[in-house]
């Protein structure tokens, strides 16, 4: 759970979790959205199951979790649940005003991962991230077990692609890329579940034993050992496939080499000594050294020259590229390199990215983990270590899967790697924390981790990309707008109804007010009365628009609407000879509406911009186009309705 | 003038709504905690939404009852939504009446159900009036 404690991954996650909420009751939808926003999730809301499905279909990895009501007009909630499970394999939470056992049971049998009863409290929502993590973890497990090379290769290919984005990006785009990668990674994971394609580094028992032996032989202190392990995991992931091909032993060595390499860059360990001690083949050692050296220079996210990196490892896959980025010191090149080293399809760029690393880790896990549990433990340990080392410093080492919220800072790679490790660790860790010798040194591990700490802390990107979510939202915008746009048409009506209702009740209310309420004076009461009428209309509009907008300035309708009602209200009120105060009141309201929108819009704009990366930009642009086509206009800008509002208020 | 006395009025109104059981103190307080600077009109918006939608739902229920044959599916959905939204917003009396209504219809007791519906409508009308005023005061602040 995200905590308010020290910054870092744990703080961020589960912030940025991309939630799709489906409920046809506007009141509940608004309240839910509000609560989810407070949880720092990225919220997309829609009121129709069909819309939800199309949103999900067009952006498969745009969401982490879906919350849906059971009873919906156009489609049964359970049917939606089934479809989502089949097509996108996202965790789905059902909610209902109905707490009958039968309904809940139905949710369970249809595969809902949770069932919430209305009224929903924010506490229930704060924990929904666990379902995302759990699902991923299970997917990883599946992948590990399947452990096919091809899958790993495919996956790495995807990862490579992701890496392209992230590595080529600079900070801003890096973030975006990272997010994308995270998303893709998520998607991959989801897809992989079905295809069993998740290469993950599995820290098998065997590997661990070898590792420990090596460590002991070399006399590496625990701290370094943990670093090494981390690197291995990061890198193994990358080169998982190749390693797999070459056999566990090789992979182990590779990773070790990588690790050593990193170590050397970091601590100046004597590779040769290490190699000798651990009986690393000279060739590997050389590679390591080269890698290590190469890496130390390679800091940032820029992928190291592929060529050099390729040669670094003597794996079957010559393409290990030392990615940079992940961790400036140790893992910098190493992990990334390994990650990039993914045998077949890795491309240099991809290496660099944490996202990539993360994936690599995953693949490595798979590779290594042919054997099972302990690897998981190891990973967990490692990830924990990382967590500790990182800024996080939270006692959340057990939390591991901090799906980064991607708002992080540039250091994505490292963070990503850490995050990945964490993730992997989590995934693997079903096993428990059996890793002992090395893990004990968690505290000492902090050292090298520190460097990565920043990265890690910042890079939550593994999980979801907040940037993307916003895009998503925006993307959704058209649909939502469309569906909600009907609202305006319909909306106006209701508000007028309310208004007329109020009017009807006016005299009645009047009496009520005079009798029952302790308003100060008749005049005030009058004002209130008129204000009430107007306010209701305005509110209705505002409410409507508010519910529609995700802070994006969807208030268009709101702004527009009040205008109408303002006119009516004003006239009506004028009859009461309170025209002026009413107008002021109304004007204030409009201003308020506008004002409210502004911060949101600007905020969104900011987020939007920050998050743009190559892909993101494309998506965003597309979405903007969609929006424009939908007649909404650029999402992040205030709608032109602004032009209207106050000017048209009749005075 | 306005601000303080309005606030007082608001506070009094609020309390009276609680005392009369029209609004659930706990739920409303909870909703109020959700409000923040980014969205200062959250409560008003939510109430207004509910006022609008609940009217719709009740009308739909009534219409469904009047059709022949009775449109049970629609009624069911509307009652369900009313139950959910009234619970979410803390409209306790409406929520209670809705539950009664649902039970009666589920039991097949149409006569009692119809009577209960009338009671629900009355509760709702009261609710609407009071809430409209309440919201108005909030907005006037």
HADDOCK unambig.tbl for C-alpha pairs under 7 A between the chains (distance, minus, plus):
assign (segid A and resid 25 and name CA) (segid B and resid 81 and name CA) 6.37 0.50 0.50
assign (segid A and resid 25 and name CA) (segid B and resid 85 and name CA) 6.97 0.50 0.50
assign (segid A and resid 26 and name CA) (segid B and resid 49 and name CA) 6.81 0.50 0.50
assign (segid A and resid 27 and name CA) (segid B and resid 46 and name CA) 5.84 0.50 0.50
assign (segid A and resid 27 and name CA) (segid B and resid 49 and name CA) 5.66 0.50 0.50
assign (segid A and resid 27 and name CA) (segid B and resid 50 and name CA) 5.64 0.50 0.50
assign (segid A and resid 27 and name CA) (segid B and resid 85 and name CA) 5.92 0.50 0.50
assign (segid A and resid 28 and name CA) (segid B and resid 85 and name CA) 5.67 0.50 0.50
assign (segid A and resid 28 and name CA) (segid B and resid 88 and name CA) 6.45 0.50 0.50
assign (segid A and resid 30 and name CA) (segid B and resid 46 and name CA) 6.95 0.50 0.50
assign (segid A and resid 35 and name CA) (segid B and resid 34 and name CA) 6.77 0.50 0.50
assign (segid A and resid 71 and name CA) (segid B and resid 77 and name CA) 6.70 0.50 0.50
assign (segid A and resid 97 and name CA) (segid B and resid 80 and name CA) 6.63 0.50 0.50
assign (segid A and resid 97 and name CA) (segid B and resid 83 and name CA) 6.28 0.50 0.50
assign (segid A and resid 97 and name CA) (segid B and resid 84 and name CA) 4.58 0.50 0.50
assign (segid A and resid 118 and name CA) (segid B and resid 84 and name CA) 5.83 0.50 0.50
assign (segid A and resid 118 and name CA) (segid B and resid 87 and name CA) 6.66 0.50 0.50
assign (segid A and resid 118 and name CA) (segid B and resid 88 and name CA) 6.35 0.50 0.50
assign (segid A and resid 119 and name CA) (segid B and resid 84 and name CA) 6.63 0.50 0.50
assign (segid A and resid 119 and name CA) (segid B and resid 87 and name CA) 5.32 0.50 0.50
assign (segid A and resid 119 and name CA) (segid B and resid 88 and name CA) 4.30 0.50 0.50
assign (segid A and resid 120 and name CA) (segid B and resid 88 and name CA) 6.88 0.50 0.50
assign (segid A and resid 494 and name CA) (segid B and resid 52 and name CA) 6.26 0.50 0.50
assign (segid A and resid 498 and name CA) (segid B and resid 52 and name CA) 6.96 0.50 0.50
assign (segid A and resid 509 and name CA) (segid B and resid 129 and name CA) 6.94 0.50 0.50
assign (segid A and resid 518 and name CA) (segid B and resid 9 and name CA) 6.84 0.50 0.50
assign (segid A and resid 519 and name CA) (segid B and resid 9 and name CA) 6.57 0.50 0.50
assign (segid A and resid 528 and name CA) (segid B and resid 136 and name CA) 6.68 0.50 0.50
assign (segid A and resid 528 and name CA) (segid B and resid 137 and name CA) 6.67 0.50 0.50
assign (segid A and resid 531 and name CA) (segid B and resid 136 and name CA) 5.98 0.50 0.50
assign (segid A and resid 532 and name CA) (segid B and resid 132 and name CA) 6.30 0.50 0.50
assign (segid A and resid 532 and name CA) (segid B and resid 133 and name CA) 5.64 0.50 0.50
assign (segid A and resid 532 and name CA) (segid B and resid 136 and name CA) 4.19 0.50 0.50
assign (segid A and resid 535 and name CA) (segid B and resid 136 and name CA) 5.45 0.50 0.50
assign (segid A and resid 535 and name CA) (segid B and resid 139 and name CA) 6.72 0.50 0.50
assign (segid A and resid 536 and name CA) (segid B and resid 48 and name CA) 6.81 0.50 0.50
assign (segid A and resid 536 and name CA) (segid B and resid 132 and name CA) 6.40 0.50 0.50
assign (segid A and resid 536 and name CA) (segid B and resid 136 and name CA) 6.72 0.50 0.50
assign (segid A and resid 539 and name CA) (segid B and resid 44 and name CA) 6.79 0.50 0.50
assign (segid A and resid 539 and name CA) (segid B and resid 45 and name CA) 5.95 0.50 0.50
assign (segid A and resid 539 and name CA) (segid B and resid 48 and name CA) 6.00 0.50 0.50
assign (segid A and resid 540 and name CA) (segid B and resid 45 and name CA) 6.97 0.50 0.50
assign (segid A and resid 540 and name CA) (segid B and resid 48 and name CA) 5.40 0.50 0.50
assign (segid A and resid 540 and name CA) (segid B and resid 49 and name CA) 6.33 0.50 0.50
assign (segid A and resid 542 and name CA) (segid B and resid 45 and name CA) 6.54 0.50 0.50
assign (segid A and resid 543 and name CA) (segid B and resid 45 and name CA) 4.02 0.50 0.50
assign (segid A and resid 543 and name CA) (segid B and resid 46 and name CA) 6.51 0.50 0.50
assign (segid A and resid 543 and name CA) (segid B and resid 48 and name CA) 6.38 0.50 0.50
assign (segid A and resid 543 and name CA) (segid B and resid 49 and name CA) 6.01 0.50 0.50
assign (segid A and resid 544 and name CA) (segid B and resid 49 and name CA) 6.83 0.50 0.50
assign (segid A and resid 596 and name CA) (segid B and resid 38 and name CA) 6.91 0.50 0.50
assign (segid A and resid 596 and name CA) (segid B and resid 39 and name CA) 6.74 0.50 0.50
